């Protein structure tokens, strides 16, 4: 069956992945593109989403199957199509492939939306801190908040320079239409220097009762967290979207540990079976990476679903599940390998 026929039929033969056609590609900046997806009517319910969520994509690059999560820049009930925005990462295998190789009409393998970086149902002000492509989930939240609430909103958006500002025109249009309750502060490294904790405190000002949303490069988020920490902002008011993947500079693989006695686990990955020893308390994902396998993963915090595999033999206990897998998938035998601790001999199969 051709890719076109698969997309038309909406086949779910690839485990948790659905085949979706690329409807449009938007050049946002010199190093970032938006990919608009055509979600068939029969998938509408499965691909319903909330502002701030993301999609997980499985792609094959240079013979390696990679899974990466990209946030939705579109807003539910406001935008007619699902749109993700992908910025190049230095030496990033998936991000560069998505920017260079994907064309209108291509069919991509996509998981349904996931994520807990969501707009909370409160009346307090909103303060959004975004850096670079971290604007992607924040603009979705921003659009929804402007449309469905009367909350005052402030966005601090940090970028390398003016040419790096993603959604610049869209942000300007929103500011013009909502100047009575929306404030946007642009911080450019080449003009203002890097953000520091003192700046974050200054930008918060009297809004200590706000809900705070943070998404961007690791060092940027660390600075924002430090600034908010100095203000003793309650943790339930701070919402962070953090992805560490092999495409992210500085994101290291799990530190190797000594081979220990444990349970034998058979892992089926990329059409090959590998037997590994999983130590007591060690997760399947950690053990697989320790021995040099390259299973898909992203957040490692139980909410993205990228590391899903099917348990076909044995018993596995998931330490936690923060929305990365739903009950229907659990009933079908899927587990999150980043949270999976084995109970005896086990066989798991990653989707082909």
NORNORSUL-V97679 format. One line per field, one symbol per residue. phi: phi as a letter, one per 20 degrees, with the letter a starting at -180 (. if undefined). psi: psi as a letter, one per 30 degrees, with the letter a starting at -180 (. if undefined). Layout:
phi->???
psi->???
This chain:
phi->.fffffffemfdfemeedecefeacdeebfcbcddedeefgfdgffdfbdgnecddddcdclndedccdcfeefcfmddfcecdccdgdgmffffffffedecgnfddecefgbpcedfeecdffdcddcclfffgffffffffffedcdffcccdcdbfbffefemgffffffffecffbdccdeddgfddnffcffffgfffleefefedccbrfgffffffffffffelfgffdddcdcddcfedgneefgffcffcfaeecedeblncececddffneeffffffgenfcffabflcmcemfegbeedbnccdefbbdnfbefffffeofceffdedecnfccccfff
psi->kleeeeeefhkhfhbgkkjkkjfkkkjeafgkkkkkkjjleffeefgkllkfllkkkklkjhgkkkkkkkkkflkkfekflkklkkkkkkgjeeeeeeeefklkflklkkllkllgilkkilgllkjkjkkbfffefeeeeeeeeeeflgkkkkkkjkleleffjkheeeeeeeeefhffgkkkjkjkefefalkleeeeeeeebghfglkkkkkaleeeeeeeeeeeefghkkfffkkkjjkjlffkkfjllkkklkklkakkkkkjkhgkkkklkjlkfkleeeeeeegglilkldegggffgegklkjfkakkkkeljhffkleeeeffgkljffgjkkiakkkkjkk.
